[in-house]
Amino acid sequence: MWVRLEDTDRTPGHRELDQVFIDLLFVRTVAGTGGSVPDAPGGVTASATGPATILVEWADVIDEVGFNVQRATAVDGTYNTVGTVAADLLEFTDTGLASGTTYWYQVVAFNAAGSSPASEKASATTGLVASLHLGDLAAALINRNKNWTMTVTATVHDADHGPVSGAVVSGNWQTGGNASCTTNGFGTCDVSSTNKSRVSQEAFTVTDIVATGYVYGSGMNDVSVSVSSAVPDAAISGDVALDDSVPTVVTMRPNYPNPFNPSTVIEFGLPARQHVSVVVYNVLGMEVARLIDDVADEGWHRVTFDAGSLTSGVYIAVTRTAGRSLSRVLLLAK
């Protein structure tokens, strides 16, 4: 603001009070430094974008320098600022929230003159974190030039028993050392022991499973978190007798032999008569063989995968029933 004053009698040295009036008055305002606070933001909305994030959006106002986003856990609770954004930015993502929880938000605009009244309130509820669990854990003994190794295959499922890809399975070897693997699109991954001389004493225990957007529900595991090399496997004797006992859940044993050339045997067990399919895929997800797709009785069954016409590489065998899907990694080595 600029003010010009004028001396009315224009007498030099005159010390008495003169009549003074404002001849010219210029006022210039700068955005954000005006004399009044901004209006309260309108159009506030909140929407959950994940199990731990909520997006807050609002409409713009005039003459603001920025916005404070405030959060509470109840509509009439205490609102604390959880984020500040600059002028003309009209959204804020709140992170690190608890899943399945309702949060309330209000937005306050501010400038040099102060803060606006709080906006209307908006709420959103974060999504529930999906759970995953260990669907299967199997061990196989593999002999390569008289050097025995123990390979463990872990299968990770979601709450609906579907495969979970990208899950990191971590665990410990009984004879020492840690190992981890990441599940493929079929929900399976393998770890192998390096202790060839004491493989008969080896065991592996899963300690954790981590995947983005999931929480590990160990209490939901379909199998034990530990497996030992004492399991029967054709890699030792060349053949395995089928177990006469009826499994309590749909089960898929490791194929044998594995690696194989040109054929390998796949065993699966059913707790009741039902429809079952065993399909083999390549690493691109293309079906290369359908070994069974029919109703089968309860108990153990054996099918053979003949890969004589296929090239060497990794294949995935998937056993599916109405409520369960299991997979194994097959290694064709010609």
C-alpha positions in Angstrom: 0.0 0.0 0.0 1.3 3.5 -0.9 -0.1 6.7 0.6 0.7 10.3 -0.5 0.1 13.2 2.0 -0.3 16.9 1.0 0.5 20.0 3.1 -2.5 22.3 2.7 -0.9 25.7 3.5 2.4 24.8 1.9 4.2 27.1 4.3 7.9 26.1 5.0 8.7 25.8 8.7 5.1 26.1 9.8 5.0 24.0 13.0 1.3 24.0 13.7 -0.8 21.1 12.8 -1.9 21.1 9.2 -5.0 19.6 7.7 -3.9 16.4 6.0 -5.8 14.4 3.6 -5.1 11.4 1.4 -4.6 12.5 -2.1 -3.9 9.2 -3.8 -4.1 5.6 -2.4 -2.7 2.6 -4.2 -3.3 -1.0 -3.0 -1.7 -4.1 -4.5 -2.3 -7.6 -3.3 -0.1 -10.6 -3.9 -1.5 -14.2 -3.9 -1.2 -15.8 -0.6 -0.3 -12.5 1.2 -3.8 -10.9 1.1 -5.5 -9.6 4.1 -8.0 -12.4 4.5 -7.8 -16.1 5.0 -8.9 -18.5 2.2 -12.3 -20.0 2.1 -12.7 -23.6 3.3 -12.0 -26.1 0.5 -15.0 -27.9 -0.9 -15.7 -31.2 -2.6 -13.6 -33.3 -0.2 -13.6 -37.0 -1.0 -11.7 -40.0 0.4 -11.3 -43.4 -1.2 -9.3 -46.4 -0.2 -6.6 -47.4 -2.8 -5.3 -50.4 -0.9 -5.1 -52.1 2.5 -2.9 -49.4 3.8 -3.6 -46.3 1.6 -6.3 -43.7 1.2 -6.5 -41.0 -1.5 -8.0 -37.6 -0.3 -9.1 -35.1 -3.0 -10.7 -31.6 -2.9 -11.7 -28.6 -4.9 -9.4 -25.5 -5.3 -9.9 -22.2 -3.5 -8.6 -18.7 -4.2 -5.5 -17.0 -2.6 -4.1 -20.1 -0.8 -0.5 -20.9 -0.3 -1.1 -24.6 0.6 -3.4 -27.1 2.2 -3.2 -29.1 5.4 -4.8 -32.6 5.3 -6.0 -33.6 8.7 -7.1 -37.1 9.9 -9.1 -38.6 12.7 -10.4 -42.1 13.5 -13.9 -40.9 14.3 -16.0 -38.2 12.7 -16.0 -36.1 15.9 -12.5 -37.2 17.0 -9.3 -35.1 17.2 -8.0 -34.2 13.7 -4.2 -34.1 13.3 -2.3 -32.9 10.2 -0.9 -35.9 8.3 0.2 -34.0 5.2 0.7 -30.6 3.6 0.7 -29.9 -0.1 1.4 -26.7 -2.0 -1.2 -24.4 -3.7 -3.1 -25.9 -6.6 -2.3 -29.4 -5.6 -5.6 -31.0 -4.9 -4.9 -34.5 -3.7 -3.0 -36.3 -1.0 -2.3 -40.0 -0.5 -2.2 -41.1 3.2 -0.1 -44.2 3.7 0.9 -46.6 6.4 -2.6 -47.2 7.6 -4.1 -50.2 9.3 -6.2 -52.5 7.1 -9.9 -52.7 7.5 -10.1 -49.4 9.4 -12.2 -46.3 8.8 -10.5 -42.9 8.8 -12.0 -39.4 8.6 -10.4 -36.5 6.8 -10.8 -32.7 6.6 -8.8 -30.1 4.6 -7.7 -26.6 5.7 -6.3 -24.0 3.3 -3.8 -21.4 4.5 -1.9 -18.3 3.5 0.0 -15.5 5.3 -3.2 -14.2 6.8 -4.0 -17.5 8.5 -6.0 -20.7 8.0 -9.4 -21.3 6.5 -12.2 -23.0 8.4 -12.0 -26.8 8.1 -13.7 -28.4 5.1 -16.6 -30.8 5.3 -15.5 -34.2 6.4 -15.0 -37.3 4.3 -14.3 -40.9 5.3 -12.9 -44.1 3.7 -12.2 -47.6 5.0 -9.0 -49.3 4.0 -9.2 -52.7 2.4 -8.6 -56.0 4.1 -5.2 -57.6 3.6 -5.6 -60.9 1.7 -4.2 -63.9 3.5 -1.9 -66.5 2.1 -0.6 -69.8 3.5 1.5 -72.8 2.8 -0.5 -75.1 0.6 2.1 -77.8 0.3 5.7 -78.6 1.2 7.4 -81.7 -0.3 10.9 -83.0 -0.4 12.7 -85.0 -3.0 16.2 -86.6 -3.0 18.1 -86.2 -6.3 21.2 -88.1 -7.2 23.6 -86.4 -9.6 26.8 -88.5 -10.1 26.4 -90.1 -6.7 26.0 -86.7 -5.0 22.7 -86.5 -3.2 20.9 -83.2 -2.8 17.5 -82.5 -1.2 15.1 -80.3 -3.1 12.1 -78.9 -1.4 9.1 -77.6 -3.3 6.9 -75.1 -1.6 3.4 -74.2 -2.8 1.7 -71.0 -1.6 -2.0 -70.5 -1.8 -4.4 -67.6 -1.1 -7.5 -68.0 1.1 -9.4 -69.5 -1.8 -6.6 -72.1 -2.4 -5.5 -70.3 -5.6 -1.8 -70.0 -6.4 0.0 -66.9 -5.2 2.9 -65.7 -7.5 5.7 -63.5 -6.4 5.7 -64.8 -2.8 9.1 -65.1 -1.1 9.3 -68.3 0.9 12.1 -68.3 3.5 13.3 -71.1 5.7 16.2 -72.9 7.5 18.1 -76.1 6.9 18.4 -78.5 9.8 22.2 -78.8 9.2 22.7 -75.1 9.0 22.0 -72.2 6.7 19.1 -70.3 5.3 17.4 -70.5 1.9 14.6 -68.7 0.1 12.8 -68.8 -3.2 10.1 -66.8 -5.1 7.0 -68.5 -6.3 6.1 -68.6 -10.0 2.7 -68.2 -11.7 1.7 -71.6 -10.4 2.5 -70.6 -6.8 5.5 -73.0 -6.4 9.2 -72.6 -5.9 12.2 -74.8 -5.1 15.1 -74.6 -2.7 18.0 -77.2 -2.7 20.4 -78.2 0.0 24.1 -78.0 -0.4 25.0 -80.6 2.2 25.4 -83.6 -0.1 27.2 -85.9 2.4 24.5 -85.7 5.2 21.4 -85.4 3.0 19.8 -88.3 4.9 19.8 -86.1 8.0 18.5 -83.0 6.3 15.3 -81.1 6.9 13.8 -77.8 5.9 11.5 -75.5 7.9 9.6 -72.6 6.5 9.9 -69.6 8.7 8.1 -66.9 6.7 6.2 -66.1 3.5 6.1 -62.5 2.3 4.1 -61.2 -0.7 2.9 -57.7 -1.6 -0.8 -57.2 -0.6 -0.9 -60.4 1.5 -0.3 -61.4 5.1 1.0 -64.8 6.0 -1.6 -66.8 8.0 0.5 -69.6 9.4 -2.5 -70.9 11.2 -4.2 -71.6 7.9 -1.4 -73.8 6.5 -2.6 -77.0 4.8 0.6 -78.9 5.8 3.4 -78.8 8.3 6.1 -76.1 7.9 8.8 -78.7 8.1 9.8 -81.5 5.8 12.7 -84.0 6.0 14.6 -86.1 3.5 13.0 -89.3 5.0 10.1 -89.0 2.6 9.9 -91.9 0.0 11.1 -90.9 -3.4 12.0 -92.8 -6.5 15.3 -91.0 -6.8 16.6 -93.4 -4.1 15.2 -96.8 -5.2 13.9 -96.2 -8.7 10.3 -97.0 -7.7 8.0 -96.2 -4.9 5.0 -98.2 -3.7 1.8 -96.2 -3.4 0.6 -95.4 0.1 -2.6 -97.4 0.8 -4.0 -94.8 3.2 -6.6 -92.3 1.9 -5.3 -88.7 2.2 -7.3 -86.2 4.2 -6.8 -83.4 1.5 -6.0 -83.4 -2.2 -2.3 -84.1 -2.3 0.4 -84.1 -5.0 3.7 -85.9 -4.5 6.9 -84.8 -6.2 7.3 -86.4 -9.6 9.9 -89.1 -10.1 12.4 -89.2 -11.5 13.2 -85.5 -11.5 15.2 -84.5 -13.6 13.8 -87.0 -16.1 14.2 -88.1 -19.7 11.9 -88.8 -21.4 9.1 -89.6 -19.0 8.3 -89.0 -15.3 5.6 -90.2 -12.9 3.2 -87.9 -11.1 1.2 -89.1 -8.1 -1.8 -87.5 -6.6 -4.2 -88.4 -3.8 -7.9 -87.7 -3.4 -9.8 -87.8 -0.1 -13.1 -88.5 -1.9 -14.4 -89.4 -5.4 -14.3 -86.2 -7.5 -13.3 -84.6 -10.8 -9.6 -84.0 -11.2 -7.3 -82.8 -13.9 -3.5 -83.0 -14.2 -2.2 -80.6 -16.9 1.4 -79.9 -17.8 2.5 -76.4 -18.9 5.7 -74.8 -20.3 7.2 -71.8 -18.7 5.2 -69.5 -21.0 2.0 -70.9 -19.5 1.1 -72.9 -22.6 -0.5 -76.3 -22.1 1.7 -79.1 -23.5 -0.1 -82.2 -22.0 -3.3 -83.1 -20.3 -2.7 -86.3 -18.4 -6.2 -86.7 -16.8 -9.4 -84.7 -16.9 -12.0 -87.0 -15.4 -13.7 -88.2 -12.2 -11.4 -90.4 -10.1 -12.0 -92.4 -6.9 -10.6 -91.6 -3.5 -7.1 -92.7 -2.8 -3.8 -92.5 -4.7 -3.4 -92.3 -8.4 -0.4 -92.3 -10.8 -0.1 -90.7 -14.3 2.9 -90.6 -16.6 4.1 -87.6 -18.5 6.0 -88.6 -21.7 8.0 -85.6 -22.9 9.7 -87.4 -25.8 8.7 -84.8 -28.3 9.5 -81.8 -26.2 12.7 -79.9 -25.7 14.8 -79.8 -22.5 13.7 -77.3 -19.9 11.4 -76.6 -17.0 7.7 -77.6 -17.1 4.9 -77.2 -14.5 2.5 -80.0 -13.6 -0.8 -78.7 -12.1 -3.3 -80.9 -10.3 -6.7 -79.3 -10.0 -10.0 -80.2 -8.2 -13.0 -78.1 -7.5 -11.5 -76.7 -4.3 -7.7 -77.1 -4.6 -4.8 -76.5 -7.0 -1.4 -78.0 -6.6 1.7 -77.8 -8.8 5.1 -79.3 -9.2 8.2 -78.2 -11.2 9.4 -80.8 -13.7 12.9 -80.7 -15.2 13.4 -82.4 -18.5 17.1 -83.0 -19.2 17.8 -84.6 -22.5 
